[in-house]
Every structure is written in structure tokens, then in C-alpha cells.
Amino acid sequence: MPEYVWFYLFLLASSLFVATAAALFVALHPATDDADTGNVQQEYTTPSYPRTAGFAITTHPDSEILVPRRTWLINHGTAEIEYVITPDNFARLRAAPSGTLEIPDEFANQDYESVYSYKIDGITVTQSQSPGRNGMLQWTRDGFDFALFAQNPQMNLLGGVATEFVQQSAAVML
């Protein structure tokens, strides 16, 4: 009878080892972003990347209307925060040191009907959009490039949230 106990303990220990190894692989293996074919995305709990990218997003909008959902590091150098904009909109805020920001293909390769610039607190903001299609805000602040992307945003969504994102988004080198 005791030899059966050891056999079952061995099976239990082996099962726990395999389950732990699988869980670690899933947790540590970077995901691939289907929207940006080939991009490597690593999910983080906070927008701070001291070892991988050398910077952190120190402030960003977070309110009842602008709700951050998930935080990513794209290709080891571009930070991204996914937002739910109530009631039913979705946007992505990206930041990277100036000159290194990666813009998703579906936004970079689009021919926008409307592209114009304006100032918010002395910062030049470029708004690019086409009715019923993708829209994008871009600005530079304190050595970092920022962009806010919205797929098929409701009318004037980007203009309505531009001030909050520009005023409340900041990053710093670590």
C-alpha cells in the first residue's frame, strides 16, 4: 500500500510542475498584436518600464469617463495604455521618447480628410481624422511623443478628449 502513496505523490508533484511551467510560459511570453502585425507586446500592471525601455508614463487621464484598462510595452520602446471612453468608445494612448514613437499601420497609412493643428496650453496638437473612420491626435511634450488613436470614433470624440489627454499625459526617462 505505501508504494501507491508514493506513486500518487509523484503524479501530483509532476502535475503541479507542468501546470506551473505552463502558467509561467503564458505569463512571460510576449503576445503579438494582431492590429500591428509582427509587433511584440508585453503587458504591464503600470506604465513604468525602467529596465526594458528606460522610461515611465508618470501621469495620464483616469476618470469616470476616461478609464484606463490595460498597459503595454510595444517592441520594447513604445508605451501604450488602452482606454474605455464612456459610454462605448475605445482609444489607445501611446508614448515614447521623441522620434521613436511607433504608429500603428492602420493610422499611419491612412489618407485623412481633415488634418489640422491647434494649441493646448502652448503644446501643438495635430488632429487627423475622417468621418466614420480612424482618428488620431499627436503632440510632443518634454522630450516625448504622444499619440491617441481611436477607431471609428463618434463625432468629435477626439476633440472632446484632447484637452484632458494633452494636459494630463506626461512621461519621464528613468
C-alpha positions as CSV (number, residue, x, y, z in Angstrom):
1,M,0.0,0.0,0.0
2,P,2.7,2.6,0.8
3,E,4.2,2.3,-2.7
4,Y,0.9,3.5,-4.2
5,V,1.1,6.6,-2.0
6,W,4.5,7.5,-3.3
7,F,3.3,6.9,-6.9
8,Y,0.3,9.2,-6.4
9,L,2.5,11.9,-4.7
10,F,4.9,11.6,-7.7
11,L,1.9,12.1,-10.1
12,L,0.7,15.1,-8.1
13,A,4.1,16.7,-8.0
14,S,4.6,16.2,-11.7
15,S,1.2,17.7,-12.5
16,L,1.9,20.7,-10.3
17,F,5.3,21.2,-12.1
18,V,3.7,21.0,-15.5
19,A,0.9,23.4,-14.6
20,T,3.4,25.9,-13.1
21,A,5.6,25.7,-16.1
22,A,2.7,26.3,-18.5
23,A,1.4,29.3,-16.4
24,L,4.9,30.9,-16.3
25,F,5.3,30.4,-20.1
26,V,1.9,32.1,-20.7
27,A,2.6,34.9,-18.3
28,L,6.2,35.7,-19.5
29,H,5.8,35.0,-23.2
30,P,5.1,38.3,-25.2
31,A,1.9,38.5,-27.1
32,T,1.7,39.5,-30.8
33,D,-0.6,42.4,-31.6
34,D,-2.9,41.4,-34.4
35,A,-3.6,45.1,-35.3
36,D,0.2,45.8,-35.8
37,T,1.3,42.6,-37.5
38,G,4.6,41.4,-36.0
39,N,4.7,43.8,-33.1
40,V,5.7,42.3,-29.8
41,Q,3.5,43.4,-26.9
42,Q,4.3,42.8,-23.2
43,E,1.5,43.6,-20.8
44,Y,2.4,45.5,-17.6
45,T,0.4,46.4,-14.5
46,T,1.6,50.0,-14.5
47,P,3.1,52.2,-17.3
48,S,6.6,52.0,-16.0
49,Y,9.4,50.3,-18.0
50,P,12.7,51.2,-16.3
51,R,14.6,48.0,-17.3
52,T,13.2,47.4,-20.8
53,A,12.6,50.9,-22.2
54,G,14.1,53.3,-19.6
55,F,11.1,55.5,-19.1
56,A,7.7,55.7,-17.5
57,I,4.4,57.4,-18.1
58,T,4.1,59.3,-14.9
59,T,0.6,60.8,-15.3
60,H,-2.3,60.0,-17.6
61,P,-6.0,60.6,-17.6
62,D,-8.1,58.4,-15.3
63,S,-11.7,59.4,-14.6
64,E,-15.2,58.1,-14.7
65,I,-15.3,58.9,-18.5
66,L,-11.6,58.1,-19.4
67,V,-11.0,54.7,-17.9
68,P,-7.5,53.1,-18.4
69,R,-7.9,49.3,-19.0
70,R,-4.6,47.7,-19.9
71,T,-1.0,48.8,-20.2
72,W,1.5,47.5,-22.8
73,L,5.1,48.0,-24.0
74,I,5.2,47.7,-27.8
75,N,8.5,46.4,-29.3
76,H,10.4,47.2,-26.2
77,G,10.2,51.0,-26.7
78,T,6.6,52.4,-27.1
79,A,4.2,52.5,-24.2
80,E,0.5,52.0,-24.7
81,I,-2.5,52.4,-22.4
82,E,-5.8,51.1,-23.6
83,Y,-8.8,53.3,-22.7
84,V,-12.5,52.8,-22.5
85,I,-14.1,56.2,-23.1
86,T,-17.6,56.0,-21.7
87,P,-20.2,55.1,-22.8
88,D,-18.9,52.9,-25.6
89,N,-15.7,54.2,-27.2
90,F,-12.2,52.8,-27.2
91,A,-8.9,54.6,-27.6
92,R,-5.2,53.9,-27.2
93,L,-2.7,56.4,-25.8
94,R,0.9,55.8,-26.9
95,A,4.1,57.5,-25.7
96,A,7.8,57.1,-26.5
97,P,11.0,59.2,-26.4
98,S,10.8,61.8,-29.2
99,G,11.5,60.3,-32.7
100,T,10.8,56.7,-31.6
101,L,7.0,56.5,-31.3
102,E,5.5,53.6,-33.3
103,I,2.2,54.5,-35.0
104,P,0.0,51.5,-36.0
105,D,-0.2,50.9,-39.7
106,E,-3.9,51.4,-39.9
107,F,-3.4,55.0,-38.7
108,A,-0.1,55.8,-40.3
109,N,-1.1,54.7,-43.8
110,Q,-4.5,56.4,-43.9
111,D,-5.4,59.3,-46.1
112,Y,-7.2,61.6,-43.7
113,E,-9.9,64.0,-44.9
114,S,-9.1,66.5,-42.2
115,V,-5.7,67.3,-40.7
116,Y,-5.2,70.4,-38.6
117,S,-3.2,71.7,-35.7
118,Y,-4.1,73.8,-32.7
119,K,-2.6,74.7,-29.3
120,I,-3.5,73.4,-25.9
121,D,-1.5,75.1,-23.1
122,G,1.2,76.1,-25.6
123,I,1.6,72.5,-26.9
124,T,0.9,72.0,-30.6
125,V,-1.6,69.2,-31.2
126,T,-2.2,67.7,-34.6
127,Q,-5.6,66.1,-35.1
128,S,-6.1,63.8,-38.1
129,Q,-9.5,62.3,-38.9
130,S,-12.0,61.2,-41.4
131,P,-15.7,60.9,-40.7
132,G,-16.7,57.4,-39.7
133,R,-13.1,56.2,-39.8
134,N,-9.9,56.2,-37.7
135,G,-8.8,59.4,-35.9
136,M,-5.5,60.4,-34.3
137,L,-4.1,63.1,-32.0
138,Q,-0.4,63.7,-31.9
139,W,1.7,66.0,-29.7
140,T,5.2,66.3,-28.2
141,R,5.9,67.2,-24.5
142,D,9.1,67.3,-22.5
143,G,11.1,65.1,-24.9
144,F,8.3,62.5,-25.5
145,D,6.0,62.0,-28.4
146,F,2.4,61.1,-27.6
147,A,-0.5,59.9,-29.8
148,L,-4.1,59.0,-29.1
149,F,-5.7,56.6,-31.6
150,A,-9.5,55.9,-31.9
151,Q,-11.0,53.5,-34.4
152,N,-14.3,54.8,-35.8
153,P,-14.8,57.4,-33.1
154,Q,-18.1,59.1,-32.6
155,M,-18.4,62.6,-33.9
156,N,-15.8,65.0,-32.4
157,L,-14.7,62.4,-29.7
158,L,-11.0,63.2,-30.2
159,G,-11.6,67.0,-30.0
160,G,-13.7,66.4,-26.8
161,V,-11.0,64.5,-25.0
162,A,-7.9,66.3,-26.4
163,T,-7.5,68.7,-23.6
164,E,-7.6,66.0,-20.9
165,F,-5.1,63.8,-22.7
166,V,-2.6,66.6,-23.5
167,Q,-2.8,68.3,-20.1
168,Q,-2.7,65.0,-18.1
169,S,-0.2,62.9,-20.0
170,A,3.5,63.1,-19.0
171,A,6.5,60.8,-19.2
172,V,10.0,60.8,-17.8
173,M,13.2,59.0,-18.5
174,L,14.3,56.7,-15.7
